[in-house]
Amino acid sequence: MKTLMKLVAGLVALVIVLIVAGGAILGIFFDPNEYKGEIEKVALEKGGVELDIGGDIGWSVFPWLGLEIGQISVKYPNQPQLATLNKAQVSVRIPALLSGQVQMSSVVVDGLNLNLVQDGSSNNWAPAGSSDKADTSTEQPNAAETAGGTAIALDIDSIAVTNGNLSFEDKKAGSKALVKDLNLTTGKVQDDAVFPLTLSFSAEQYANGSAQPAMTVSSKLDSDVRFNLTKQQYWAKKLNSSITVQGEATGGKPLTLTLAADITADAAKQAITLENLKVAIANLALSGKLAVNDFAKPAISGAVNVAPFDLQKLLGTLGQPAIETTDPDVLKAISLSTELGGPANTVTAKALTLKLDDTTFKGNAAFNLASGGIKLTLKGDSLNADRYMPPAKEQPAEAQQASTGERYSKEKIIPVEPLKGLNIDAALGLGKLHVSKLDIQNIDLVVSAHNGLIKASKINADMYQGTLRNSATLDVRKTPIRIAVKKDIKGIQVGDMLKAAADTDALTGALNSQANITARGRSVYDIVHSLNGTTNVQMKDGELKGIDMAQTVCQGLNTVKSLGINTQEVDKSTPFANLSASTKIVNGVVNNPDLKAALDAMVLNGKGKVNLPKESLDYRVGLTIEQNLFKETCSIPDSLEGVEFPVDCKGGFDTDPAKLCKPDLAVFKNIFEAKAKAKVKAKVDEQKDKLKEKLGEKLGGEEGQKLLKGLFGR
């Protein structure tokens, strides 16, 4: 880029040389056109460039030293054409120049074409074999010297740069960029005086050697400009600009961005302000003001407002697909307002208000320009997230069948490198949230992410008369990555929650639960196989509907026909007073040794394992009848009270639930056989006693008693 600037400066210097040379020749009354060959020779010998002056050299003497040249072309030997110029015209007032002022008539540059070509390490803006490295030996003036130097008073009638073109081609990459029809015009240019300025151009970008542009751009700008070179101050008032882009990135549709502002810049103080700022792109309109002080460590202040806009419409204008939502009327009223301020090197948004349809978020945000750190505090009032969810789509039957047979995926789903780059401290809150048909209140989320350690120290919410107080940690600093989750749930009414989520109250009760779980790995497979930790669950004053354990026992009893017990269909519900269980998880195997529940008329005990890696369970539930409350529907003998009746649940996760759990009939039968034997034995003993009594009466005497004792063994 420095070489290119040197090239442009060289071309300007060349024009000045021509002016000086022309003036000298004019001074001795010679026609400068007779010396075009000499000038071209000097350019080749001294500058190493092939200069061709195809047009006439016009001149004037006094009081204006003027020069007009045309049809110039420049190139390095054995290189593609570098530049051509159709016409250049400039004249300087000599008396003003002698007094330290630059007073010019109209400056005209027409048809300047720059053609830059790069092919690997070579290019056409430097002699073949030369280095393109910048010359670092030139001493650069410091800011104090620049500011304290003598300023030149400018007075130019007008400047007109017309029909300019610039092309840059990278042959190795197969890319090309064009700037076409560049036009710059001004009014009378004077120091510390306002003058009009207009600029327009179009551009094209080509990629992969294509003959069709991947993107086209057209732009125009007009403004009232003023500058003070002595104080290094610059103004652009009533600036209006627009740029229209069309290409693959915009879906082939033209996209126009407009900008309007009043700009003030002070180079000495390193300050710039933008007042009356207005930016618009499609249906997105931004307004505000902006001030920047100290370019090395910017201190930014101001205000920004984004008027309500339709995001779906904006995406369509940008050539992007619309976001699929359940409610087609969402994402149509989004707005933002904030004040800017804060310490140096930080962009701080204070009094931030973000509106998403019917939801309002308020807070503040800050971005550190040096570290890239983000701090965000945001709290919303109420959000119905279900409206923003994608519409439910039915999964094809084939896909459903295929998915049930799949084991856990080994695909790495946690992106380590992006997470390591996060530098965030965020506190988010929401008064009410409706999601998956559930109503949640007082959401409080606190998250920090630094150097690969992501902590969610608070994942809190209130719902259905209960509370959730959770936290989580994700550590990607080491391999394998580590995951830790802590959960504390108190008093959630499960029945109300199920009724809202699935329109069923199959289970009711107040749920309390605690968990402390860890895992390692980046895939679902790794996480499931490395699950470790403990959990506890308690539920009080509940009811289980549809899967009545008492009915299951009655059906088991009815199967043992020899007992002659008659059963009827009972109410399919199981009320319980207390339910508790604890688990220990080791490498994905969940072991529960102590399930307990006080059911209506029964006590439930259970123990077993759930093997997550193998997707199977082996669990045994024991029901003990404490009192006979089924006299009408299932008359159970009093002798069965206190007997535990087991139900086994064994199989895979894909086993039909109706077949997964069933009574252990062998145990039932053994229990009842033992009861029957005891009853028969008692009856036999009773009959033996009666028979003994009768025989004793008939036989009588001591000898008779000895005979009976030998006969009955007692």
C-alpha positions in Angstrom: 0.0 0.0 0.0 2.9 2.3 0.8 4.3 1.6 -2.6 1.0 2.5 -4.2 0.9 5.8 -2.4 4.4 6.5 -3.5 3.3 5.8 -7.1 0.4 8.2 -6.9 2.7 10.8 -5.3 5.2 10.1 -8.1 2.5 10.8 -10.7 1.7 14.1 -9.0 5.3 14.9 -8.9 5.6 14.1 -12.6 2.8 16.6 -13.3 4.7 19.2 -11.3 7.9 18.4 -13.1 6.1 18.9 -16.4 4.8 22.2 -15.1 8.2 23.4 -14.1 9.8 22.1 -17.3 7.1 23.7 -19.3 7.5 27.0 -17.4 11.2 27.1 -18.0 10.8 26.4 -21.7 8.1 29.1 -21.9 10.5 31.4 -20.2 12.8 31.2 -23.2 10.0 31.2 -25.8 10.2 27.6 -26.8 7.3 25.3 -27.7 7.2 22.5 -25.0 5.7 20.1 -27.5 9.1 20.0 -29.3 10.6 18.5 -26.1 8.1 15.7 -25.5 10.8 13.2 -26.6 13.3 14.7 -24.2 10.8 14.5 -21.3 10.0 10.8 -22.1 13.7 10.0 -22.2 14.4 11.6 -18.8 11.4 9.7 -17.3 12.9 6.4 -18.5 16.5 7.2 -17.4 15.7 8.9 -14.1 12.4 7.2 -13.1 12.7 3.9 -14.9 9.2 4.2 -16.4 8.1 4.3 -20.0 6.3 7.6 -20.5 4.3 8.3 -23.6 2.9 11.8 -24.1 0.4 11.4 -26.9 -1.4 14.8 -26.7 -0.3 18.4 -26.9 1.2 20.3 -24.0 -0.5 23.6 -23.5 0.9 26.5 -21.5 0.4 29.9 -20.1 2.9 32.4 -18.5 1.9 35.3 -16.4 0.3 36.0 -14.0 -0.9 32.4 -14.2 1.7 29.7 -14.7 -0.5 27.1 -16.3 -0.1 23.7 -18.0 -2.4 21.4 -19.8 -1.4 17.9 -20.9 -3.3 15.0 -22.4 -3.1 11.4 -23.6 -0.4 10.2 -21.2 0.4 6.6 -20.5 2.9 5.1 -18.0 4.3 1.6 -17.6 7.4 -0.2 -16.4 9.4 -2.0 -19.1 8.1 -5.4 -19.9 5.2 -4.9 -17.6 1.4 -4.5 -18.3 0.1 -0.9 -18.7 0.2 0.9 -15.3 -1.6 4.2 -15.9 -3.2 6.4 -18.5 -4.4 9.9 -18.3 -6.8 11.6 -20.8 -6.4 15.2 -19.6 -4.9 17.2 -16.8 -5.1 20.9 -16.3 -3.7 23.2 -13.6 -2.5 26.8 -13.3 -0.9 28.6 -10.3 -1.0 32.4 -9.7 2.7 33.4 -9.5 2.4 36.5 -7.4 0.3 34.6 -4.7 2.8 31.7 -4.8 5.7 34.1 -4.1 3.8 35.4 -1.0 3.3 31.9 0.4 -0.2 31.2 -0.9 -1.3 28.6 -3.3 -3.9 30.2 -5.6 -5.0 28.0 -8.4 -7.6 28.1 -11.1 -9.7 25.0 -11.6 -7.8 21.7 -11.3 -9.0 19.2 -13.8 -8.0 15.5 -14.0 -9.9 13.5 -16.5 -9.7 9.9 -17.5 -7.1 8.7 -15.0 -6.9 4.9 -15.2 -4.7 2.9 -12.8 -4.2 -0.8 -13.7 -2.6 -2.8 -11.0 -1.7 -6.4 -11.7 -0.2 -8.9 -9.2 1.0 -12.4 -10.2 2.5 -14.2 -7.3 5.5 -12.2 -6.0 5.7 -9.9 -9.0 3.5 -6.9 -9.9 3.4 -4.1 -12.4 3.7 -1.1 -10.1 7.4 -1.7 -9.4 10.3 -2.5 -11.8 10.9 -6.1 -12.5 13.0 -7.8 -9.8 12.7 -4.9 -7.4 11.6 -5.3 -3.8 8.2 -4.0 -2.8 9.3 -3.3 0.8 8.8 0.1 2.2 11.9 2.3 2.6 12.3 2.6 6.3 15.3 4.9 6.2 13.2 8.1 5.6 12.8 10.0 8.8 9.2 10.7 9.6 8.2 14.0 11.2 6.7 13.8 14.6 3.3 15.1 15.5 4.6 18.3 17.1 6.7 19.1 14.1 3.7 18.6 11.8 1.4 20.7 13.9 3.9 23.4 14.4 5.0 23.7 10.7 4.0 26.7 8.5 0.6 26.1 6.9 0.0 26.8 3.3 -3.0 29.0 2.5 -5.0 27.2 -0.2 -7.2 29.0 -2.8 -8.4 26.8 -5.6 -11.3 27.8 -7.8 -12.5 24.2 -8.1 -11.3 20.6 -8.3 -12.7 18.1 -10.9 -11.6 14.5 -11.0 -13.7 12.8 -13.7 -14.0 9.4 -15.3 -11.4 7.8 -13.1 -10.9 4.1 -13.0 -8.9 1.7 -10.9 -8.4 -2.0 -11.3 -6.6 -4.6 -9.2 -6.1 -8.1 -10.5 -4.6 -11.0 -8.6 -3.9 -13.6 -11.3 -2.8 -16.3 -8.9 -6.0 -16.0 -6.8 -8.2 -15.5 -9.9 -9.7 -12.4 -8.4 -10.2 -8.9 -9.7 -11.6 -5.7 -8.3 -12.7 -2.6 -10.3 -13.5 1.0 -9.3 -15.2 2.7 -12.2 -16.5 6.1 -13.1 -14.9 7.8 -10.2 -15.9 11.5 -10.1 -15.0 14.1 -7.5 -16.0 17.7 -7.8 -15.8 20.7 -5.5 -16.6 24.4 -5.4 -14.1 27.0 -4.5 -11.6 25.5 -2.0 -10.3 27.9 0.6 -8.9 27.5 4.0 -11.5 27.9 6.8 -14.3 28.4 4.2 -17.3 26.1 3.4 -17.3 24.6 -0.1 -19.5 21.8 -1.6 -18.0 18.4 -2.4 -19.5 15.5 -4.4 -18.1 12.0 -4.9 -19.5 9.1 -6.9 -18.1 5.8 -8.2 -19.1 2.2 -8.9 -17.2 -1.0 -8.2 -17.2 -4.6 -9.2 -15.6 -7.7 -7.6 -14.8 -10.9 -9.5 -13.8 -14.2 -8.0 -12.5 -17.6 -9.2 -11.8 -16.3 -12.7 -15.4 -15.7 -13.4 -16.4 -13.3 -16.1 -19.5 -12.3 -14.1 -19.1 -10.1 -11.0 -19.8 -11.7 -7.7 -20.7 -8.3 -6.3 -21.4 -4.8 -7.7 -21.3 -1.6 -5.8 -22.4 2.0 -6.6 -21.9 4.9 -4.2 -22.4 8.6 -4.0 -21.6 11.3 -1.4 -22.2 15.0 -1.1 -21.4 17.4 1.7 -20.5 20.9 2.7 -16.8 20.8 3.7 -14.6 23.1 5.6 -11.0 22.8 7.0 -8.4 24.7 8.9 -5.0 23.4 8.0 -3.3 25.4 10.7 -5.4 24.0 13.5 -5.8 20.6 11.8 -9.6 20.8 12.0 -12.0 19.5 9.5 -15.8 19.7 9.1 -18.3 17.9 6.9 -21.8 19.3 7.4 -25.0 18.0 5.8 -23.1 14.9 4.7 -25.3 12.5 2.8 -24.1 9.3 1.3 -25.4 6.1 -0.1 -24.0 2.8 -1.2 -25.9 0.1 -3.1 -24.6 -3.5 -3.1 -25.8 -6.4 -5.2 -24.5 -9.9 -5.4 -24.5 -13.4 -4.0 -24.4 -12.1 -0.4 -27.6 -10.1 -1.0 -29.4 -12.9 -2.8 -29.0 -11.1 -6.1 -31.1 -8.2 -4.9 -29.9 -4.6 -4.6 -29.3 -3.5 -1.0 -28.9 0.2 -0.3 -27.3 1.7 2.8 -27.6 5.4 3.5 -25.6 7.6 5.9 -26.2 11.2 7.0 -24.3 13.2 9.6 -22.5 16.3 10.6 -18.9 15.4 11.2 -16.2 17.4 13.1 -12.6 16.2 13.4 -9.7 17.6 15.2 -6.5 15.8 14.3 -4.3 17.7 16.8 -6.6 16.7 19.7 -7.4 13.2 18.2 -11.1 13.8 18.4 -14.1 13.2 16.1 -17.8 13.8 16.6 -20.8 12.8 14.5 -24.0 14.7 15.2 -27.4 14.1 13.6 -26.2 10.6 12.7 -28.7 8.6 10.6 -28.0 5.2 9.1 -30.5 3.2 7.2 -30.4 -0.2 5.4 -33.5 -1.7 4.0 -36.2 -1.3 6.8 -33.5 -0.8 9.6 -33.0 2.8 10.7 -30.5 4.0 13.2 -30.1 7.5 14.6 -28.0 9.1 17.2 -24.7 10.9 17.9 -21.2 9.7 18.5 -18.0 11.2 19.9 -14.5 9.6 20.0 -11.5 11.1 21.9 -7.9 9.8 21.8 -7.6 7.4 18.8 -4.9 5.3 20.6 -7.2 4.5 23.6 -10.6 5.7 22.4 -13.1 7.2 24.9 -16.5 6.9 23.2 -19.7 8.7 24.1 -23.1 9.4 22.5 -26.4 7.8 22.0 -27.9 5.3 19.6 -31.5 4.5 18.7 -32.8 1.8 16.4 -36.4 2.4 15.3 -38.8 -0.6 15.4 -38.2 -2.9 12.5 -39.4 -6.2 11.0 -36.6 -8.7 11.3 -38.2 -11.2 8.8 -38.5 -8.4 6.2 -34.9 -7.3 6.8 -33.6 -10.9 6.3 -35.6 -11.1 3.1 -34.0 -7.9 1.8 -30.6 -9.2 2.7 -31.2 -12.3 0.7 -31.3 -14.5 3.8 -34.0 -17.1 4.6 -36.7 -16.2 7.1 -36.6 -17.6 10.6 -39.3 -20.3 11.0 -41.5 -19.6 14.0 -44.7 -21.1 15.4 -46.3 -17.7 15.5 -45.9 -15.8 12.1 -46.5 -12.5 13.8 -43.3 -12.4 15.9 -40.0 -10.7 15.1 -41.9 -7.8 13.6 -41.3 -5.1 16.2 -37.6 -5.0 17.3 -36.1 -1.8 18.6 -33.1 -0.6 20.7 -32.0 2.5 22.5 -28.9 3.2 24.6 -26.5 5.9 25.8 -22.8 5.4 25.1 -20.1 6.3 27.6 -17.6 4.8 30.0 -13.8 4.6 30.4 -11.2 4.8 27.7 -10.8 1.8 25.4 -14.3 0.6 26.3 -17.5 0.8 24.5 -20.2 1.0 27.2 -23.9 1.0 26.5 -25.8 2.5 29.4 -29.5 2.7 30.0 -29.9 0.0 27.3 -33.4 -0.8 26.3 -34.1 -3.7 23.9 -37.7 -4.5 22.7 -38.6 -7.8 21.2 -42.3 -7.6 20.1 -44.1 -7.5 23.5 -41.0 -8.1 25.6 -38.8 -5.3 27.0 -35.2 -5.9 28.2 -33.3 -3.2 30.2 -29.7 -3.1 31.4 -26.2 -2.2 30.3 -23.3 -3.7 28.3 -19.6 -3.0 27.8 -17.0 -4.1 25.3 -13.3 -3.7 26.1 -11.5 -2.8 22.8 -8.2 -4.1 24.1 -9.1 -7.5 25.6 -12.3 -8.2 23.8 -14.1 -8.7 27.1 -17.9 -8.4 27.3 -19.9 -7.4 30.3 -23.7 -7.6 30.1 -26.5 -7.1 32.5 -30.0 -7.5 31.1 -33.4 -8.1 32.6 -36.7 -8.6 30.8 -40.3 -8.5 31.9 -42.2 -11.3 30.1 -41.5 -13.6 27.2 -43.6 -16.3 25.5 -40.8 -18.4 24.0 -43.2 -20.9 22.4 -44.1 -18.3 19.8 -40.5 -18.2 18.6 -40.0 -21.9 18.4 -39.9 -23.6 15.0 -43.1 -25.3 14.0 -43.3 -29.0 15.1 -42.4 -31.4 12.3 -43.4 -35.0 12.2 -40.4 -37.3 12.0 -40.8 -40.0 9.3 -41.5 -43.5 10.6 -38.4 -44.8 9.1 -36.3 -42.2 10.9 -38.0 -42.9 14.2 -37.3 -46.6 13.9 -33.7 -46.0 12.9 -33.2 -43.6 15.8 -34.4 -46.1 18.4 -31.7 -48.6 17.4 -28.8 -46.1 17.5 -26.4 -45.9 20.4 -25.1 -42.6 21.8 -23.4 -40.5 19.1 -19.6 -40.1 19.3 -19.8 -36.8 17.3 -18.0 -34.0 19.1 -20.7 -31.5 19.9 -18.9 -29.1 22.3 -16.7 -26.6 20.3 -13.5 -26.2 22.4 -11.6 -23.4 20.6 -14.5 -20.9 20.4 -15.2 -21.5 24.1 -11.6 -20.9 25.0 -11.8 -17.5 23.3 -14.8 -16.3 25.3 -14.3 -13.4 27.7 -17.7 -12.7 29.1 -19.4 -11.8 32.4 -23.2 -11.8 32.1 -26.2 -11.5 34.4 -29.5 -12.1 32.7 -33.0 -12.0 34.3 -36.6 -12.5 33.2 -39.7 -11.9 35.2 -41.9 -14.4 33.4 -41.1 -17.1 30.7 -43.6 -19.3 28.9 -41.7 -22.2 27.2 -42.8 -25.7 26.2 -46.2 -24.8 27.7 -44.6 -24.2 31.1 -44.9 -21.0 33.1 -41.6 -20.0 34.8 -41.0 -16.9 36.9 -38.1 -15.0 38.4 -35.4 -16.4 36.1 -31.9 -15.5 37.2 -28.9 -16.5 35.2 -25.3 -15.5 36.0 -22.6 -16.7 33.6 -18.8 -16.0 33.3 -16.4 -17.4 30.7 -12.6 -16.7 30.8 -9.8 -18.7 29.3 -11.8 -21.8 28.7 -13.6 -22.0 32.1 -17.3 -21.4 31.8 -19.3 -21.0 35.0 -23.0 -20.6 35.3 -23.0 -19.8 39.0 -26.8 -19.2 39.0 -29.4 -21.0 37.0 -32.4 -20.0 39.2 -36.1 -19.9 38.6 -39.5 -20.3 40.4 -42.2 -22.5 39.0 -45.4 -24.2 40.1 -45.1 -23.2 43.8 -41.5 -24.4 43.9 -38.0 -23.2 43.3 -35.0 -24.2 41.2 -31.5 -23.3 42.3 -28.9 -24.8 40.0 -25.4 -24.2 38.8 -23.0 -25.7 36.2 -19.4 -25.6 35.2 -17.8 -26.4 31.8 -14.0 -26.6 31.8 -12.4 -26.9 28.4 -8.9 -26.0 29.5 -7.9 -29.7 29.7 -8.5 -32.8 27.7 -11.0 -34.4 28.3 -13.1 -31.5 29.1 -15.0 -31.5 32.4 -18.6 -30.9 33.1 -20.2 -30.4 36.6 -23.8 -29.8 37.5 -25.5 -29.1 40.8 -29.2 -29.0 41.2 -31.6 -28.1 44.0 -35.3 -28.3 43.4 -37.8 -27.6 46.2 -41.6 -27.8 46.4 -42.5 -28.0 42.7 -46.1 -29.2 42.2 -45.5 -32.0 39.6 -49.2 -32.4 38.8 -49.7 -28.7 37.8 -46.5 -28.9 35.8 -47.5 -32.1 33.9 -51.0 -30.7 33.3 -49.6 -27.6 31.7 -46.9 -29.4 29.7 -48.7 -32.5 28.5 -52.4 -32.0 29.6 -52.1 -34.9 32.0 -52.0 -35.2 35.8 -50.7 -38.8 35.9 -48.5 -37.9 38.8 -49.1 -35.3 41.5 -47.1 -34.2 44.5 -44.6 -31.7 45.8 -41.2 -32.6 44.3 -37.9 -32.0 46.1 -34.7 -33.1 44.5 -30.9 -32.6 44.8 -28.2 -33.6 42.5 -24.4 -33.3 42.1 -23.2 -34.8 38.8 -20.0 -34.7 36.9 -19.0 -35.9 33.4 -16.1 -35.7 30.9 -15.9 -35.6 27.1 -17.2 -33.7 24.1 -19.7 -36.2 22.7 -23.0 -37.6 24.0 -21.3 -41.0 24.1 -18.4 -39.8 26.3 -20.7 -37.8 28.6 -23.1 -40.8 29.2 -20.3 -43.2 29.9 -18.5 -40.9 32.3 -21.5 -39.8 34.4 -20.8 -39.8 38.1 -22.5 -38.4 41.1 -25.4 -38.6 43.5 -29.0 -37.6 43.5 -31.9 -37.5 46.0 -35.6 -37.3 45.3 -38.5 -36.7 47.7 -42.2 -36.3 46.9 -44.9 -35.7 49.4 -48.7 -35.9 49.4 -49.0 -37.2 45.8 -50.9 -39.6 43.6 -49.9 -41.9 40.8 -52.6 -42.3 38.2 -53.1 -44.9 35.5 -50.5 -47.3 36.9 -52.1 -48.5 40.1 -49.9 -50.8 42.1 -52.8 -52.1 44.2 -54.6 -53.2 41.0 -51.4 -54.9 39.8 -51.3 -56.8 43.1 -55.0 -57.8 42.7 -54.3 -59.1 39.2 -51.4 -61.1 40.5 -53.6 -62.6 43.2 -56.3 -63.4 40.7 -53.8 -65.3 38.7 -53.4 -67.8 41.5 -56.8 -69.3 41.0 -56.3 -72.0 43.6 -56.9 -69.4 46.3 -60.3 -68.6 45.0 -59.9 -64.8 45.4 -62.3 -62.7 43.3 -61.0 -59.4 42.0 -62.7 -56.5 40.3 -61.3 -53.5 38.4 -60.2 -50.9 41.0 -59.7 -47.1 40.7 -56.5 -46.7 38.6 -54.7 -44.4 41.0 -52.2 -44.8 43.8 -52.2 -42.1 46.5 -49.0 -41.8 48.5 -47.9 -39.7 51.5 -44.1 -39.8 51.1 -41.8 -41.0 48.4 -38.0 -40.9 48.6 -35.1 -42.3 46.7 -31.4 -41.7 46.4 -29.0 -42.8 43.7 -25.3 -43.2 43.1 -24.1 -42.9 39.6 -20.9 -44.6 38.5 -19.8 -44.4 34.9 -23.3 -44.0 33.7 -24.8 -46.8 35.8 -27.5 -45.4 38.2 -27.9 -47.4 41.3 -30.9 -46.8 43.5 -30.9 -49.0 46.7 -33.6 -47.3 48.8 -36.8 -46.3 47.0 -39.5 -45.9 49.6 -43.1 -44.7 49.4 -46.1 -44.9 51.8 -48.9 -45.7 49.5 -52.6 -46.0 50.3 -52.9 -49.3 52.2 -49.5 -50.4 51.1 -45.8 -49.6 51.6 -43.6 -49.6 48.5 -39.9 -50.5 48.6 -37.6 -50.6 45.6 -34.1 -51.1 44.5 -32.2 -51.7 41.3 -30.1 -50.2 38.5 -30.5 -48.2 35.4 -27.6 -48.8 32.9 -27.5 -45.7 30.7 -24.6 -46.9 28.5 -26.4 -50.2 27.8 -29.9 -48.5 27.7 -31.4 -51.0 30.1 -32.8 -51.3 33.6 -33.2 -54.0 36.2 -35.4 -52.9 39.0 -37.5 -54.6 41.7 -40.4 -53.0 43.5 -41.9 -54.6 46.6 -45.5 -53.9 47.8 -46.5 -54.7 51.3 -50.2 -54.6 52.2 -50.6 -52.9 55.6 -54.4 -52.9 55.8 -57.3 -54.4 53.8 -59.0 -51.5 52.1 -60.2 -53.5 49.1 -63.0 -55.6 50.7 -65.5 -54.8 47.9 -63.2 -54.8 44.9 -60.5 -57.2 45.9 -61.2 -59.0 49.1 -57.8 -59.9 50.4 -57.6 -62.3 53.4 -56.3 -60.8 56.6 -53.6 -63.4 56.6 -52.0 -61.6 53.6 -51.5 -58.4 55.4 -47.8 -57.7 56.0 -46.7 -59.8 53.1 -44.5 -58.2 50.5 -45.5 -58.7 46.8 -42.7 -58.0 44.3 -43.0 -56.4 40.8 -40.0 -56.8 38.5 -39.1 -54.2 35.9 -36.5 -55.5 33.5 -35.6 -54.7 29.9 -34.3 -52.2 27.5 -35.3 -48.6 27.0 -37.3 -49.6 23.9 -39.3 -52.3 25.7 -43.1 -51.8 25.6 -44.0 -50.2 28.9 -46.9 -52.6 29.4 -44.4 -55.5 29.3 -41.6 -53.8 31.1 -43.0 -54.3 34.7 -45.0 -57.3 35.9 -45.6 -59.2 39.1 -43.2 -62.0 40.1 -45.9 -64.8 39.9 -43.5 -67.4 41.2 -43.0 -65.6 44.4 -46.7 -65.0 44.7 -47.4 -68.7 44.3 -44.8 -69.7 46.8 -46.2 -67.3 49.3 -49.7 -68.6 48.9 -48.7 -72.2 48.9 -46.9 -71.7 52.2 -50.0 -70.0 53.5 -52.2 -72.9 52.3 -49.9 -75.6 53.8 -50.0 -73.8 57.1 -53.8 -73.6 57.0 -54.1 -77.4 56.0 -51.7 -78.3 58.8 -53.7 -76.4 61.3 -56.9 -78.1 60.1 -55.3 -81.6 60.4 -54.0 -80.8 63.8 -57.5 -79.8 64.9 -59.0 -83.0 63.5 -56.3 -85.1 65.2 -57.1 -83.5 68.5 -60.8 -84.2 68.1 -60.1 -87.9 67.1 -57.7 -88.3 70.0 -60.3 -87.1 72.4 -63.0 -89.5 71.1 -60.7 -92.5 71.2 -59.5 -91.6 74.7 -63.1 -91.7 75.9 -63.7 -95.1 74.4 -60.4 -96.8 75.4 -60.1 -95.1 78.7 -57.5 -95.9 81.4 -53.8 -95.5 81.5 -53.1 -98.2 78.8 -55.4 -96.5 76.4 -53.6 -93.2 76.7 -50.3 -94.9 76.0 -51.7 -96.4 72.9 -53.1 -93.1 71.6 -49.7 -91.4 72.3 -48.0 -94.0 70.2 -50.5 -93.7 67.4 -50.6 -89.9 67.0 -47.1 -89.3 68.2 -48.1 -87.1 71.1 
